[in-house]
Amino acid sequence: MLRMKVKAVGIDRETLFPVVILSDEAEESYVPLLIGPAEANAIAVVLENVEVPRPLTHDLLLSSALALGAKVDKVVITDLSDDVYYAEIHFLQGGKTVRVDARPSDAIALALRAGASIFVDEKIVPHAITVPKEEDPELEEFRSFLENLSPDDFRREN
């Protein structure tokens, strides 16, 4: 498995869908995942340290797990089939690992709240976007896109 981190969350410029971009620690491999607006917001809230007056769904899930004596150990993006990613949340409870099927966006939102690690399975790695060492214009455009993403990209102007 390859440990990943959330590099950015924003809007894909081509599809106008929300996207979360995972990267390896060296930022040489990227896994972009199209997600829903609510999940993008749930991820952005954590990344931007936004205080919310009441618990959001992922906060409730984490609180419930902790109240039941479980801890979020890690999340794993496990598979890619027909352009759909799959994930599991690994809970530790009573010395046992309990795996729960989840959408990757929900798993990531929960991992960020719990301070848990995010991994991608080895079979996902060939689908990652790898960044070559040499510089090229397309790479610079991609890096610029990543650097300029912010939660404001999700706010619609009325």
C-alpha positions in Angstrom: 0.0 0.0 0.0 1.1 3.6 -0.7 0.5 6.2 1.9 -1.2 9.3 0.6 -2.2 12.7 1.8 -4.9 15.1 0.6 -3.1 17.6 -1.6 -6.2 19.6 -2.7 -9.9 19.8 -3.0 -11.6 21.9 -5.6 -13.4 21.9 -8.9 -12.2 20.1 -12.0 -11.9 22.7 -14.7 -13.0 20.4 -17.5 -16.0 18.6 -15.9 -16.9 21.3 -13.2 -17.3 18.5 -10.7 -15.7 18.6 -7.3 -12.4 16.7 -7.0 -10.1 15.6 -4.2 -6.5 15.1 -5.2 -4.4 12.6 -3.2 -0.6 12.7 -3.5 2.2 10.6 -2.1 4.5 12.2 0.4 7.1 13.1 -2.3 4.3 14.5 -4.5 5.3 12.4 -7.4 2.1 10.5 -7.8 -1.4 11.9 -7.7 -4.8 10.2 -7.6 -7.7 12.5 -8.5 -11.1 11.4 -7.4 -14.4 13.0 -8.5 -16.6 13.5 -5.5 -19.9 15.0 -4.6 -20.3 18.7 -3.4 -21.3 17.7 0.1 -18.2 15.5 0.5 -16.0 18.1 -1.0 -17.3 20.6 1.6 -16.8 18.0 4.4 -13.2 17.6 3.4 -12.6 21.3 2.8 -14.0 22.2 6.3 -11.2 20.1 7.9 -8.4 21.3 5.6 -9.4 24.9 6.3 -10.0 24.4 10.1 -13.5 25.8 9.8 -15.5 25.7 13.0 -19.0 24.4 12.5 -21.7 25.1 15.1 -23.1 21.5 15.0 -21.6 18.2 14.0 -21.6 17.3 10.4 -22.3 13.7 9.3 -18.6 12.7 9.4 -18.2 14.3 12.8 -21.2 12.3 14.0 -19.7 9.1 12.5 -16.4 9.7 14.3 -18.1 10.5 17.6 -20.3 7.4 17.3 -17.3 5.1 16.6 -15.4 6.6 19.6 -18.4 6.2 21.9 -18.6 2.6 20.9 -14.9 2.0 21.7 -13.6 2.0 18.2 -10.8 4.1 16.7 -10.3 4.9 13.0 -7.0 3.2 12.2 -6.7 4.0 8.5 -8.6 4.2 5.3 -7.7 2.4 2.1 -8.7 3.1 -1.4 -9.0 -0.5 -2.4 -10.1 -0.8 -6.0 -11.0 0.9 -9.2 -13.7 -0.7 -11.4 -15.5 0.9 -14.3 -14.1 4.3 -13.3 -15.5 4.0 -9.8 -13.1 3.9 -6.8 -13.9 1.8 -3.7 -12.6 2.2 -0.2 -12.6 0.7 3.3 -12.5 2.3 6.7 -10.4 0.2 9.1 -11.6 0.6 12.7 -9.8 -0.9 15.7 -12.1 -2.1 18.4 -11.1 -4.4 21.2 -7.9 -5.5 19.5 -9.6 -6.4 16.3 -9.7 -4.7 13.0 -13.2 -4.1 11.6 -13.3 -3.1 7.9 -16.3 -1.1 6.6 -17.0 -0.5 2.9 -17.2 3.2 2.1 -17.1 5.7 -0.7 -13.6 7.1 -0.9 -14.8 10.7 -0.3 -16.5 9.7 3.0 -13.5 7.6 4.0 -11.2 10.5 3.4 -13.4 13.0 5.2 -13.5 10.6 8.2 -9.7 10.0 8.1 -9.0 13.7 8.2 -11.2 14.2 11.2 -9.7 11.2 13.0 -6.1 12.0 12.1 -5.9 8.6 10.4 -3.6 7.6 7.5 -4.9 7.3 4.0 -3.6 4.6 1.7 -4.1 3.4 -1.8 -3.8 -0.3 -2.7 -1.0 -1.3 -5.0 -3.5 -2.1 -7.7 -4.5 1.6 -7.8 -0.9 2.9 -8.2 -0.8 2.1 -12.0 -3.8 4.5 -12.4 -2.1 7.3 -10.5 -0.9 10.4 -12.4 2.9 10.4 -12.1 4.9 13.6 -12.4 8.0 13.4 -14.4 11.2 14.9 -13.0 11.8 17.1 -16.0 9.7 20.2 -16.3 7.1 20.7 -19.1 4.3 23.3 -19.7 1.5 20.8 -19.0 3.1 19.9 -15.6 3.5 23.5 -14.7 -0.2 24.1 -15.5 -1.2 21.1 -13.3 1.0 22.3 -10.4 -0.5 25.8 -10.8 -4.0 24.2 -10.7 -3.2 22.4 -7.5 -1.6 25.4 -5.8 -4.6 27.6 -6.6 -7.4 25.3 -5.4 -9.3 26.5 -2.3 -12.6 25.8 -0.6 -13.9 29.1 -2.2 -13.9 27.1 -5.5 -17.0 25.4 -4.2 -19.0 28.5 -3.3 -21.5 29.4 -5.9 -22.2 33.0 -6.7 -25.9 33.7 -6.7 
